[in-house]
Amino acid sequence: MSSIKSTQQNSKTKALLFLLFIVLALQLLVPILNNYLRFDHLINYIDIQKFLTSILNISEEKAAPMTVSIWVFLGGIISSILFTSISGISRRYRYRRLFVRLSKVASKSLMKKSYRFLECANSFDVSIKENFRMNSTAVSHLDNLQKIDFKVFYEAFFSGLEAFIRQSKTRSAFDNIFASISHIQSVENRYEKQFDAFLVRYNNLEEKRNKAIVEVKKIMDKMIEDVKGKNIPDDISHEFDTYIRSLIAIINCWKKEPNRTLPSVFHEKFIQKIRNLNELYDKDVRVTKHIPKEFYNSLNDADNEYQSIKILIEANHKIFLSYSGSYKNIAKSIFKNATLLSKNILSRYC
């Protein structure tokens, strides 16, 4: 902030000096204009040699070298001022063009990245194969805009004599671009950590879910094996035999599913079907006495972990979808403001 304030103060000082120069120049030009710009009157008016002879009371021969020195000195000052002013205008113009070009390239890169965020958001779906994608690419020239000192760009747009005729929209467009860059930088530093944290959490939940599923299959296979060769109703009840047959039917139906390994399909067609079957026989002691308590617990664990995974995936889908929308809107904003700066009617000089 201190650098911005000092730049503004320097600009105001230069502007005041320029105005003072204009006033003095007008005072000198008024007598000449009153004499219709006649050449002989002009020569007489700026005849420094006669002025020196009258003021210093010396001869014209002695005043001649002094006159030449004064003219050389004034010529050097004027040339230096002109060269410095032209160089400054040219330098500021080049930086303005650079800022606009980098901003437009960055906006196009941001638009491409918004589509990558959209692809990533769409990969967060429990109904499709687990293939979460995050193509991490840098935004073109965003780092270049940040490497160049903010003061350089600020002076290019809002310092110098040409700043007097700058439109107010220019300042607003400039501020909007830098505000957008700051916001994007905060997201750039955050989304990769967000994705990595998701993977860690997802893998942890998936490990617990798989462990519960293994336990479910282990107990279920044992129950089915134990029923084989037993007499009905001497060894087991008709109800438990029917329950086991229903379990086998659920397994066979699940095996016919083309995408049976997908978490959503497995949960819906296998885990949830068995839980519904257990609820049907929940109060039938003739069945429940043959079912180990661990079977119920493992089914509940598998369901809980799946629901946690589903919530995690849906939450990250919304997060990365918001990133996509944010990048798209900011890309449009930067391009719009950069175009406004480039289409300034006096863009070469202001």
C-alpha positions as CSV (number, residue, x, y, z in Angstrom):
1,M,0.0,0.0,0.0
2,S,2.9,2.4,0.8
3,S,4.3,1.9,-2.7
4,I,0.9,2.7,-4.3
5,K,0.6,5.9,-2.2
6,S,4.1,7.0,-3.1
7,T,3.4,6.4,-6.8
8,Q,0.2,8.4,-6.5
9,Q,2.1,11.3,-4.8
10,N,4.9,11.2,-7.4
11,S,2.2,11.3,-10.2
12,K,0.5,14.3,-8.5
13,T,3.9,16.1,-8.2
14,K,4.8,15.5,-11.8
15,A,1.3,16.7,-12.8
16,L,1.6,19.9,-10.8
17,L,5.0,20.6,-12.3
18,F,3.6,20.0,-15.8
19,L,0.8,22.5,-15.1
20,L,3.2,25.0,-13.9
21,F,5.3,24.6,-17.0
22,I,2.2,25.1,-19.2
23,V,1.3,28.3,-17.3
24,L,4.8,29.8,-17.7
25,A,4.8,28.8,-21.4
26,L,1.5,30.5,-21.9
27,Q,2.8,33.6,-20.2
28,L,5.7,33.7,-22.6
29,L,3.5,33.0,-25.7
30,V,0.8,35.6,-24.9
31,P,3.0,38.6,-26.1
32,I,4.0,36.6,-29.2
33,L,0.4,35.8,-30.0
34,N,-0.6,39.4,-29.5
35,N,1.9,40.3,-32.3
36,Y,0.4,37.7,-34.7
37,L,3.4,35.5,-34.5
38,R,5.6,37.8,-36.6
39,F,9.1,36.3,-36.9
40,D,10.9,39.5,-36.3
41,H,8.9,40.1,-33.1
42,L,9.7,36.6,-32.0
43,I,13.4,37.1,-32.5
44,N,13.3,40.3,-30.6
45,Y,11.3,38.7,-27.8
46,I,13.7,35.8,-27.3
47,D,16.9,37.7,-27.9
48,I,18.7,36.7,-24.8
49,Q,21.9,38.5,-25.9
50,K,20.2,41.9,-25.8
51,F,18.6,40.9,-22.5
52,L,22.0,40.1,-21.0
53,T,23.6,43.3,-22.3
54,S,20.8,45.4,-20.7
55,I,20.7,43.6,-17.4
56,L,24.4,43.0,-16.9
57,N,25.5,46.2,-18.6
58,I,28.1,44.5,-20.8
59,S,28.9,44.6,-24.5
60,E,27.3,42.3,-27.0
61,E,30.7,40.6,-27.6
62,K,30.9,39.5,-24.0
63,A,27.3,38.5,-23.9
64,A,27.5,36.3,-27.0
65,P,29.4,33.3,-25.3
66,M,27.0,33.6,-22.4
67,T,24.0,33.5,-24.7
68,V,25.4,30.4,-26.5
69,S,25.9,28.6,-23.1
70,I,22.4,29.5,-22.0
71,W,20.9,28.2,-25.2
72,V,22.9,25.0,-25.0
73,F,21.9,24.5,-21.4
74,L,18.2,25.1,-22.2
75,G,18.4,22.9,-25.2
76,G,19.9,20.1,-23.1
77,I,17.1,20.4,-20.5
78,I,14.4,20.5,-23.1
79,S,15.9,17.5,-24.9
80,S,16.3,15.6,-21.6
81,I,12.7,16.3,-20.6
82,L,11.4,15.3,-24.0
83,F,13.5,12.1,-24.1
84,T,12.5,11.1,-20.6
85,S,8.8,11.9,-21.3
86,I,8.7,10.0,-24.5
87,S,10.6,7.0,-23.0
88,G,8.2,7.0,-20.1
89,I,5.2,7.1,-22.3
90,S,6.6,4.3,-24.5
91,R,7.6,2.1,-21.5
92,R,4.2,2.5,-19.9
93,Y,2.5,1.7,-23.2
94,R,4.5,-1.5,-23.5
95,Y,3.6,-2.6,-20.0
96,R,0.0,-1.8,-20.6
97,R,0.0,-4.0,-23.7
98,L,1.9,-6.7,-21.9
99,F,-0.7,-6.6,-19.0
100,V,-3.6,-6.9,-21.5
101,R,-2.0,-9.7,-23.4
102,L,-1.1,-11.8,-20.4
103,S,-4.5,-11.2,-18.9
104,K,-6.2,-12.5,-22.1
105,V,-4.0,-15.5,-22.3
106,A,-4.6,-16.3,-18.6
107,S,-8.4,-15.9,-19.1
108,K,-8.3,-18.5,-21.9
109,S,-6.3,-20.9,-19.7
110,L,-8.7,-20.3,-16.9
111,M,-11.6,-21.3,-19.2
112,K,-9.9,-24.5,-20.1
113,K,-9.2,-25.3,-16.5
114,S,-12.9,-24.7,-15.7
115,Y,-13.7,-27.6,-18.0
116,R,-11.1,-29.8,-16.3
117,F,-12.8,-29.0,-13.0
118,L,-16.1,-30.0,-14.5
119,E,-14.6,-33.3,-15.6
120,C,-13.3,-33.8,-12.2
121,A,-16.6,-33.0,-10.6
122,N,-18.4,-35.4,-12.9
123,S,-16.0,-38.2,-11.9
124,F,-17.3,-37.9,-8.3
125,D,-20.2,-40.2,-8.8
126,V,-20.9,-43.4,-6.9
127,S,-22.9,-44.8,-9.8
128,I,-19.8,-45.0,-12.1
129,K,-16.5,-46.8,-11.9
130,E,-14.1,-45.4,-9.3
131,N,-11.8,-43.3,-11.4
132,F,-11.5,-39.9,-9.8
133,R,-9.6,-37.6,-12.2
134,M,-7.8,-34.3,-11.4
135,N,-5.7,-33.0,-14.2
136,S,-3.5,-30.5,-12.4
137,T,-2.2,-27.9,-14.8
138,A,-0.9,-24.4,-14.1
139,V,-2.8,-21.3,-15.4
140,S,-0.8,-19.8,-18.3
141,H,0.9,-16.5,-17.4
142,L,-0.8,-16.3,-14.1
143,D,2.6,-16.6,-12.4
144,N,4.1,-14.1,-14.9
145,L,1.5,-11.5,-13.9
146,Q,2.5,-12.0,-10.3
147,K,6.2,-12.0,-10.9
148,I,6.1,-8.5,-12.3
149,D,5.8,-5.9,-9.5
150,F,2.3,-4.6,-9.1
151,K,3.8,-1.1,-8.9
152,V,5.1,-1.4,-12.5
153,F,1.6,-2.2,-13.9
154,Y,0.0,0.4,-11.6
155,E,2.4,3.2,-12.9
156,A,1.8,2.0,-16.5
157,F,-1.9,2.8,-16.2
158,F,-2.1,5.6,-13.6
159,S,1.1,7.6,-13.7
160,G,2.5,10.0,-16.3
161,L,0.9,13.0,-18.1
162,E,-1.3,10.7,-20.1
163,A,-3.1,9.6,-16.9
164,F,-5.0,12.9,-16.9
165,I,-7.2,11.7,-19.8
166,R,-7.7,8.1,-18.6
167,Q,-11.3,7.0,-18.3
168,S,-12.6,6.0,-14.9
169,K,-13.6,2.6,-16.4
170,T,-9.9,1.9,-16.9
171,R,-9.3,1.9,-13.1
172,S,-12.3,-0.3,-12.5
173,A,-11.2,-2.8,-15.1
174,F,-7.6,-2.8,-13.7
175,D,-8.8,-3.4,-10.2
176,N,-11.2,-6.1,-11.2
177,I,-8.5,-8.1,-13.0
178,F,-6.1,-8.0,-10.0
179,A,-9.0,-8.9,-7.7
180,S,-9.7,-11.9,-9.9
181,I,-6.0,-12.9,-10.0
182,S,-5.9,-12.8,-6.2
183,H,-9.0,-15.0,-5.9
184,I,-7.7,-17.5,-8.4
185,Q,-4.4,-17.8,-6.6
186,S,-6.2,-18.7,-3.4
187,V,-8.0,-21.5,-5.2
188,E,-4.9,-22.6,-7.0
189,N,-3.2,-23.1,-3.6
190,R,-6.2,-25.0,-2.2
191,Y,-7.8,-27.4,-4.7
192,E,-4.9,-29.9,-4.9
193,K,-4.9,-30.2,-1.1
194,Q,-8.7,-30.6,-1.3
195,F,-8.4,-33.4,-3.8
196,D,-5.6,-35.2,-1.9
197,A,-7.5,-35.0,1.3
198,F,-10.5,-36.5,-0.5
199,L,-8.4,-39.5,-1.7
200,V,-7.0,-40.1,1.8
201,R,-10.5,-40.0,3.3
202,Y,-12.0,-42.1,0.5
203,N,-9.4,-44.8,0.7
204,N,-9.8,-45.0,4.4
205,L,-13.6,-45.5,4.2
206,E,-13.3,-47.9,1.3
207,E,-10.8,-50.0,3.3
208,K,-13.3,-50.3,6.2
209,R,-16.1,-51.1,3.8
210,N,-14.2,-53.8,2.1
211,K,-13.3,-55.3,5.4
212,A,-17.0,-55.4,6.4
213,I,-17.9,-57.0,3.1
214,V,-15.3,-59.7,3.5
215,E,-16.8,-60.5,6.9
216,V,-20.3,-60.6,5.5
217,K,-19.4,-63.0,2.8
218,K,-17.4,-65.2,5.2
219,I,-20.4,-65.6,7.6
220,M,-22.9,-66.0,4.8
221,D,-20.9,-68.7,3.1
222,K,-20.6,-70.6,6.5
223,M,-24.3,-70.4,7.1
224,I,-25.1,-71.7,3.6
225,E,-22.5,-74.5,4.0
226,D,-23.9,-75.5,7.4
227,V,-27.4,-76.0,6.0
228,K,-26.3,-78.4,3.3
229,G,-27.3,-82.0,4.0
230,K,-29.4,-81.2,7.0
231,N,-32.9,-82.6,7.4
232,I,-36.0,-80.4,7.4
233,P,-37.6,-79.9,9.9
234,D,-35.6,-82.1,12.1
235,D,-32.2,-80.3,12.0
236,I,-33.5,-76.8,10.8
237,S,-36.8,-75.2,10.4
238,H,-38.6,-74.6,7.2
239,E,-38.3,-70.8,7.8
240,F,-34.5,-70.9,8.1
241,D,-34.3,-73.1,5.0
242,T,-36.4,-70.5,3.1
243,Y,-34.1,-67.7,4.5
244,I,-31.0,-69.5,3.2
245,R,-32.6,-70.1,-0.2
246,S,-33.4,-66.4,-0.4
247,L,-29.8,-65.5,0.4
248,I,-28.6,-67.8,-2.5
249,A,-31.2,-66.2,-4.8
250,I,-29.8,-62.7,-3.9
251,I,-26.3,-63.9,-4.6
252,N,-27.3,-65.3,-8.0
253,C,-29.3,-62.2,-9.0
254,W,-26.3,-60.0,-8.1
255,K,-23.9,-62.1,-10.1
256,K,-26.1,-61.5,-13.2
257,E,-25.6,-57.7,-12.9
258,P,-23.2,-56.4,-15.6
259,N,-21.7,-53.8,-13.3
260,R,-21.9,-55.8,-10.1
261,T,-18.5,-54.6,-8.9
262,L,-19.5,-51.0,-8.8
263,P,-20.0,-49.9,-5.2
264,S,-23.5,-48.5,-5.9
265,V,-24.6,-51.7,-7.6
266,F,-23.1,-54.0,-5.0
267,H,-24.7,-52.0,-2.2
268,E,-28.1,-51.9,-3.8
269,K,-28.3,-55.4,-5.2
270,F,-26.3,-57.3,-2.5
271,I,-25.9,-55.5,0.9
272,Q,-29.3,-53.7,0.9
273,K,-31.1,-56.8,-0.4
274,I,-29.7,-58.9,2.5
275,R,-30.6,-56.2,5.1
276,N,-34.1,-56.1,3.8
277,L,-34.3,-59.9,4.0
278,N,-33.1,-59.7,7.6
279,E,-35.7,-57.1,8.5
280,L,-38.4,-59.5,7.1
281,Y,-37.3,-62.3,9.5
282,D,-36.2,-59.9,12.3
283,K,-38.8,-61.2,14.8
284,D,-38.8,-64.8,13.7
285,V,-36.8,-66.7,16.3
286,R,-36.7,-69.8,14.2
287,V,-34.5,-67.9,11.8
288,T,-32.6,-65.4,14.0
289,K,-31.3,-68.0,16.4
290,H,-29.2,-69.5,13.5
291,I,-27.8,-66.1,12.4
292,P,-24.7,-64.9,14.2
293,K,-24.8,-61.4,15.6
294,E,-21.6,-60.6,13.7
295,F,-23.5,-61.0,10.5
296,Y,-25.9,-58.1,11.4
297,N,-23.0,-56.0,12.6
298,S,-20.9,-56.5,9.5
299,L,-23.9,-55.6,7.2
300,N,-24.5,-52.4,9.2
301,D,-20.8,-51.5,9.0
302,A,-20.8,-52.1,5.2
303,D,-23.9,-49.9,4.9
304,N,-22.5,-47.1,7.1
305,E,-19.2,-47.0,5.3
306,Y,-21.0,-46.9,2.0
307,Q,-23.2,-44.0,3.1
308,S,-20.2,-42.1,4.4
309,I,-18.4,-42.6,1.0
310,K,-21.6,-41.5,-0.8
311,I,-21.8,-38.3,1.3
312,L,-18.0,-37.6,0.8
313,I,-18.3,-38.0,-3.0
314,E,-21.4,-35.9,-3.3
315,A,-19.7,-33.1,-1.2
316,N,-16.6,-33.1,-3.3
317,H,-18.7,-33.1,-6.5
318,K,-20.3,-29.8,-5.3
319,I,-17.0,-28.4,-4.3
320,F,-15.3,-29.0,-7.7
321,L,-18.4,-28.0,-9.6
322,S,-18.2,-24.7,-7.8
323,Y,-14.5,-24.4,-8.7
324,S,-15.5,-25.0,-12.4
325,G,-18.2,-22.3,-12.2
326,S,-15.9,-19.9,-10.4
327,Y,-13.1,-20.3,-12.9
328,K,-15.5,-19.9,-15.8
329,N,-17.0,-16.7,-14.4
330,I,-13.5,-15.2,-13.5
331,A,-12.2,-16.1,-17.0
332,K,-15.0,-14.2,-18.6
333,S,-14.5,-11.3,-16.2
334,I,-10.8,-11.0,-16.9
335,F,-11.2,-11.2,-20.6
336,K,-14.0,-8.6,-20.5
337,N,-11.9,-6.2,-18.5
338,A,-8.8,-6.8,-20.5
339,T,-10.8,-6.1,-23.7
340,L,-12.0,-2.9,-22.1
341,L,-8.4,-1.8,-21.4
342,S,-7.3,-2.7,-24.9
343,K,-10.1,-0.9,-26.6
344,N,-9.5,2.4,-24.9
345,I,-9.9,5.1,-27.5
346,L,-6.5,6.5,-26.5
347,S,-4.8,3.3,-25.5
348,R,-1.5,4.1,-27.3
349,Y,-1.1,7.2,-25.2
350,C,-3.1,6.6,-22.0
